[in-house]
């Protein structure tokens, strides 16, 4: 897979993606990263790529031609027809794991990073297939959003992580959050690791992990939990766990009041 990023700040993309797991994957050839500096296609010798907005308003808007020319260069080196151009924008639908999985199957992903007040709508209409947001807030530019998308997508590409299991059981892969995880020591600050995880009983551990995932989703992301289709047994087991948790909280509260 090839990722091309159209940006005014290629060094931001290179620094972030070239670090840690994605950096090692790039060096190993698991995927390819290209940064296209939009300023190389400026309309004058001073590097002009933006202008005032028609209709007034504050700030500058990125011009059509530099963005278009940068996009054309990226397409000239496209590795295949299965490609998509995405504009990182707060107007787009919010990026999620389902979209990351979808994009990981492309031959060529082209990401356009806006800056200033954004990009002239006419060039967006001409070259962009879809817009994506990483959340309901506004950034100073699209570079950080592009890095988020690249990281989420790249780790799903074969050869980036050690194996499929490294990501298949993570939060959002199956509609639920990942269960809590623990490492040594077995007791830290009087907080023990759940006994079942020390038992060596694989079936019981898997059962605990499944229930803990549901518990995490119910408590932290009720919006996701409400979308799950659980059978009666799963609801009964979850209700039992919640009742036990409520009892523990009440006991701790009572102990504090006594102290």
N, C-alpha and C positions, 0 to 999 in steps of 0.2 A: 504494500500500500504506500502511496505517496501523499504527503500533506504539503500543500502550498499555502503560505500565509502572505497576503497582500497587506503591507503595513508601512507606517512611517518610522517605526522603531524596531527594525529587525533584530537588534541586539537583545531586546527584551525577550523575544521568542526564543532565540538561540540559547540564551543563558538559562531560561527556565526548562526548556525541553531537553537541553543538552546535559542536564544534571540527573544524578541518581539512576533510577531504573530505566527511565526513558532515554537517558544519555547512553547507558550501556547498550540498550536495544538499538539505538541509532548506529553506534560503533559496530555492532554485530550485523547490521544490515536487515534487521527485522522489519523496519519500515524506513521511509525516506522523508526527510524534511527539507523543504525549500522555502526561503524567505525572499520575497520580492519587494524591494524598496520602492514604494510609490513615488518618492521624491526623485528617483532617477528619471521619471517621466514628466517632470515639471514643465510648465508652459513657458518658462523663461530661464535665464542663466542664474537667477537668484534663488531658484528652487521653489518657485511659487506653485502650490498645489491647492490653495483655498481662496475663497473670495467672499464678499459680503452677500447676505441673503436678500433676494428680491422680497419686497414686502416689509423690510425692516427687521428689527429684532437684534439681540446682542449676539456676539460671537461670529465666527467664520464657518463656512461650509466647504467641505472638500469638493473639488471640481470634477466634472464628468471625465474629461479626457485623460488625465493622469491615471485615474482608477481603471478606466477602460483599457488603456495601453498596458498597465501592469497585469491585468487579467488576461489579456491576449498572450502575453509572454508566458504566463503560467500554463495556458492551454496548449501552447506549442510544444511543451515538453510533457504533455499528459501521457501516462503509461497505458491508458485504456479508455474505452467509451463509458465505462461505468463510473461516472464522476458527478460531483455535485458542488455547486458554489453556494456558500452560506455567509450571510452578513450577520455579524455579532451585533445585536441590537436589543435595547430594552423593550422594543415593540413586539418581539417575537415570542412564541410559546416558550415556556421554561424548559430548558434542557434537563433530561432525566436518563436513567439507565437504559430504558427501552430505546431511546434515540441513540445512545452510545452504541448499543448492540447493532442497530440498523446501520449506522455510519461505518462501523468497523468492517462491513462487507463491501465497501467501495474500493475501486481501484485508485481513485484520485479524489481527495477532499480538498477543496479550495476554500479558505477562510478569509473573509474581508474584514479588516479592522478599521472602523471609523475613528474619527477624532474631531476635536473642536465641537461644532454643533451637529456633526454627522456627515452624511454624504448626499450629494444631489440625487433627488429621487429618480431622475431620468436614467442615470446609469444603473441604479439599483434595479429598475424595471427591466433593463436590457440584459444584465448579466447574472442576476441573483436568482437562485432557485427557491430559497427559503431563508427566513430570518430565525435566529435563535437567541434567547436570553439565558443568562445563568442565574437570574433572580430578579425580583421586582425592586430594583434600585438602579441608579445610574453611575457608571464609571467615567473616568476622564477619557478613556479610549477603549478600543476593543481588544487590546493585546492580552490583558489578564484573562478575559473571557475566552479568547482563543486558546490560551495555554491550558485552561481548565478542560475545554473540549478535547484538545489533543491528548492530554493525560488520560482522561476517561476512556477515550476511544483506543488509544495505543495499547493499553494494558489488556485489551481483548484480542489483540492480534497475536497469532501464533508466533512463539519465540520471544515475546516480550517478558512474560512471566514463566516460571518453571514448568507449569502445567495448568490445565483447565481448572483443576480443583482449587488453585490459588485464588480464583475469582468467582467460581460458580456458586459458592455458598455464602457470598458476601451480602451485605445489606442491599436491598432493592432488586437483586437478581431474580427472586421468586415472589416479589410483592411484599415481603416482610423484612424487618430489620435483623441484622445478625445478632446472635446470642452473645452475652458477655463472655470474655475470655480472660484467662488467668495464667500466670507463670510463677516460678519460684520467687520467694519462699512460699510454703503452703499457708503460713500465717504471717500477716504483716499488719502492724498497728492493731493487734487483736482482731483483725478481720481475716477469717479463714476462707480458703477456697472451698466451694461446695463439695461435700463428701463424695458425691457421685462421680466427680471428675477424678478422684483419687482411687476409685474402686477397681478400675481395670475392666469393668463390665461394659463391653462395647454397646450392647443393645440398650442398656439403661442410660448410657451417656448420650446416645443418639436421641433417645426419647426426651431426655432433659434438655438437650439443645433445641429440639423442635418446640418444646413448650416455652423455653426461655425466649426464643425468637418471637413467639406470639405475644408473650408478656411484654417484651420490649416495644413491640409495635403498638400494642394496646395502650401502653402508658405514655409513650413518647410521640407516636404518630397516629392518633385516632383516625385521622383522615384516610390513612392507608389501611388501617385495620377494618374500617367500615366497608372497604372494597373487597375484602376477602370473602370467599365462599367456604365456610367451615361446616363440617357435619356436626350432628348432635353430640357425638362423643368428644369432639375437639372442644366444643363450647362447654361441655360439662367439666372436662379436665381443666380448662382455663378458669372456670368459675371457682373450682376447688383451690387452684393456685392463688387466685386473687383473694379468696377468703382467708387462706393461710397467711398471705402477706399482710392483709389488714389486721389480723390477730397479732402478728409480730410487731406491727407499728403501734398498736394499742398498748402492748406490753411494755415497749420501750418508753412510750409516753408516760405510762403509769410509774415506771421506775424513775424517770426524771422528776416527776412530781413529788415522789417520796423523798428523793435526795434534797 
